[in-house]
Amino acid sequence: MITSRLTSKSQTTIPQSVRLALGLQPGDAVAYVIEQGRVVLTRATTEPEQDDPFASFGEWNSREDAEAYAGL
């Protein structure tokens, strides 16, 4: 079992062995899933979350849109 401690600010360091196993690098996002009293830590995907109300606005984030609306 791999363990770590919480700081006074409720922060923790992901142990090196876990970072290596998940291929985590500085700046990567992680996801937490709570299942039956346990937490599963995974590397987060880069896909927008389905619960994100702004995820659909990504379709308007193209070079063409930037050029079209540059003068506004």
GIMOFEN-V736326 format. One record per residue. N is the residue number from 0. RES is the residue in three letters. SS is DSSP state (h for helix, s for strand, l for the rest). Layout:
((N	RES	SS) (N	RES	SS))
This chain:
((0	MET	l) (1	ILE	l) (2	THR	l) (3	SER	l) (4	ARG	l) (5	LEU	l) (6	THR	l) (7	SER	l) (8	LYS	l) (9	SER	l) (10	GLN	l) (11	THR	l) (12	THR	l) (13	ILE	l) (14	PRO	l) (15	GLN	h) (16	SER	h) (17	VAL	h) (18	ARG	h) (19	LEU	h) (20	ALA	h) (21	LEU	h) (22	GLY	l) (23	LEU	l) (24	GLN	l) (25	PRO	l) (26	GLY	l) (27	ASP	l) (28	ALA	l) (29	VAL	s) (30	ALA	s) (31	TYR	s) (32	VAL	s) (33	ILE	s) (34	GLU	s) (35	GLN	l) (36	GLY	l) (37	ARG	s) (38	VAL	s) (39	VAL	s) (40	LEU	s) (41	THR	s) (42	ARG	s) (43	ALA	l) (44	THR	l) (45	THR	l) (46	GLU	l) (47	PRO	l) (48	GLU	l) (49	GLN	l) (50	ASP	l) (51	ASP	l) (52	PRO	l) (53	PHE	l) (54	ALA	h) (55	SER	h) (56	PHE	h) (57	GLY	h) (58	GLU	h) (59	TRP	h) (60	ASN	l) (61	SER	l) (62	ARG	h) (63	GLU	h) (64	ASP	h) (65	ALA	h) (66	GLU	h) (67	ALA	h) (68	TYR	l) (69	ALA	l) (70	GLY	l) (71	LEU	l))
